[in-house]
Amino acid sequence: MKNKTLLIILFVLATVFQTAKAQTMKYNSLDKLLQKHVNSLGEVNYKTILTDKQLLQSSLDEFTKNQPKDSWSKNETLSYWINAYNAFTIKLIIDNYPVKSIKDIKNPWDQEFIPIGKNPMSLSEIEHEILRKMNEPRIHFAIVCASVSCPKLLNEAYVPSKLDLQLTVATEEFLADKNRNEISQNNIEISKIFSWFSKDFTQNGTLIDFLNDYSEIEISPNAKKSYKDYNWDLNE
């Protein structure tokens, strides 16, 4: 009887676990949207998205219908909010297209237009009140503000099972991109992202320490530092 009872308990636990896993976001529509309309350079074809609004809406519905739960892992929660930020940034551009820059839109980051939670959210709330508080500085190379100098938009969804690899690759590629960062041993001209969010990159050491974790070139601790001008033109 004891063995039978144990088997029943194990079966129930396994069923609960599988059900919980099944409820985790799949991002099928978002993945399809990104693969169809974003190239390998991270350039977004907003014109073709305009003709594919049903798929865009399906992508957005994935977030409103499947909101984060306390039982989710950190990677599940991070993936959700990174993808939500990127998907609703695309919606913001589409709702105002044609537009030369996201900064031509009135209060783009403070508009409360994202139907997640009890009250509509803004992009700023997702970035500053949720993502930045999760102590993962690499999010800055995954969330994309629809601009040329931003990190490139990945043409697939971020997923929990390979999130660490996706974030690492995104960070390495951003640092290696000479249009966004020019790095040598004794001189670095880097993105203003590292200035705007300096606190996020220096929690466990210096900024140079962080850069050396992902840079192909070993940077001297005494390297001269400057920042590139930021190009806010649309990433299309």
N, C-alpha and C positions, 0 to 999 in steps of 0.2 A: 504493500500500500504506500509506503514511504517513497519508493522509487516512482510509483505511478503519480503520486502527488507532485514530486519534483519535476517529472516530465511535463505535467500540466502547467506548472509555474513557468518552466522554461519556454514552453510553447506560447504562453500568454505574453511573456516578456518579449519574445522574438516577434510576435505579431504587432505589439505596440511599437517596437523599434522600427519594424518595416513600414508601419503606417506613418510614423514620424518622418522617416526618410522620404516616403512617397509625397509628403506634403511640402518638402523642400522645393524651392523654386527651380524650374527647369530652363527658363529664359529661351524657349523655343522660338517665339516670335521675334524677340530682340535679336537673337543670333541670326535669324534669317534676314532681318532688316539690315543689320550691319554687314553681312556678307554680300548682300545685293547692292548696297549703296555706298560702301566705304572701301577704298582701295588699300593696298598694302602700305602706302605712304601715310595713311590716316586722313586722306582727303575725302570730304563728304560731298556726294552729289545731291544737293538739296533739291535741284530741279526734278530729278527722278523720284525723290521721296514725295514731292508734291503730287505726283500721279499715283502714289502708292500709300495714300493716307490710311486706308483700311489696315494695312500691315503695321503702320506706325501706331495706330490706335490700339491694335491687338497687343503690341509691345508694351504700351503704357498700362493697359488693363491688367497685364501680368502683375504689376506692382500694386495696384489698388485692390485686387482680389486676393493677394497673398502677402499680407503684411508681416513684418518680422515678429517672431515669438521669443519669449524669454528662454525657451529650450534650445534655440538655435546656437550653433557654435560661432565663435568669433569669425571664422572664415565665411560662414553662411551669411552672417550679418554684414560683413564688409562687402562681400560680393553684391548683395542686394542693394546697398546704398551707393556703391560705385556705379553700378548699372543704372540705377534710378537717376542719379545725377546726370549721366551721359544721355539717357533716353529723353529726359525732360528738357535738357538743353537743346536737343534736336527739335523737340516740339516748339520751344520758344522761338527758335530761328524760323521754323516753318510757318508759325503763326504771324511772323513779321516779314517774311520773304517777299520780294528781294530786299536785302539789306547788306550794306558793305561791311559792317562790323557789329558785333554783339553790343558794343558800347553805344551804337546809334539807337538802341532800344531803351526806352525809359525805364530806369531802375531794373535792369535785367536780372540781377541776382537777388533783389529784394521783393520781387513780385510773388505774391502768395497764390500760386496757380496749380500747385501739385497736390492732387487729392489723395494724400496718404495721412492716416491718423484722423483724429477728431476734427481738426481744423486744417485747412489748406496750408501747405508748406512752401517755403522758398528754397531756391538753390543755395543761398547763404546758410540757411538753417541746416540743410543736409551737410554742407561742407564743414561749417564751424562748430555747430552744436552736436553733431553726431560723428562724422568721420574723423575729424581732427582730435576728438577726445578718445579715440580708440588706439592711440599710441602706435600708429603705423604710418611713418612719414612717406613711405612709397606710394601712398594714395595720391600724392601730388603729381605723379606721373601716369596715373590711371584716369583721374577725372579730367575732363577736357572742356574748356570754356569756348569752344568753337572759334578759336583764333590761331593764326599761323604760328605764333611763338609758343603756343601751348604744346604739351606733349601730343604725340599723334594719337588719334582715336583708334583703338584696337578694333579690327573688323571681325570680332567675335565677342561674345559675352564673357565677362569674368565669372568663373565658376569655383565653388569651394574646393573641389578636388584637386585643382591645379593653380589655385590663387597665388601661392607663394612663388611658383615659377613664373606666372604671368606678371606679377609685380616686379620680380627681379629683372626679367627681360625688358619690361617697359622702362625701368630705371636705367639699365645699362644702355639701351638704345637711345634714350634721351641724352645721356651724357656723351655718347659717342657721336651724336649729330652735331656737326660743326656749324650748322645754321643756328643752333640753339645754345651750344657751349663750345668754347675753344680752350682746350686743356693741354698744358705742357707741364714739365716738372716744376718749373719755377714761375710760371705765370698762368693764371686762369681768368678767362673772361666768360662768365657764366650767366645763366638765366636769372632774371629778377625774382623768379619763384624762390630761389635760395635766400633772397633778401626779405621778401614779403613774409615767408614762413620760417625764418631762421630758427625760431624757438623749437620747431618740430624736428629740425635736423641736428640739433645740438643737445639732445636729452641724454645721450650716452657718450659724449665726447665732443670734439670740435667739428666744424663743418668739413674741414679737410679729412678728418677721420671718416666721416660718412661718405664723402666723395671717393675716397680710396677703396671703400668696400665694393664699389661698382664701376670704377673707372679702369680703362685698359692701361692708363699711364699712372705710375706712382707719383703722386704730387708731394712736393716738399712741404713740411709744416710751415715754412716761411715763405711760401709762394705768394707773389703779388696777386691781388684779387681786384677784379672790376666786374661790372655787370653790363650785359648787352641791352640795347634798346629793345623794347617789347613791341612786336608787330601784332596789332589787334585786328588786322584784316581777316575776313572770314576764311575758315579752313576748307575751301572748296577748290 
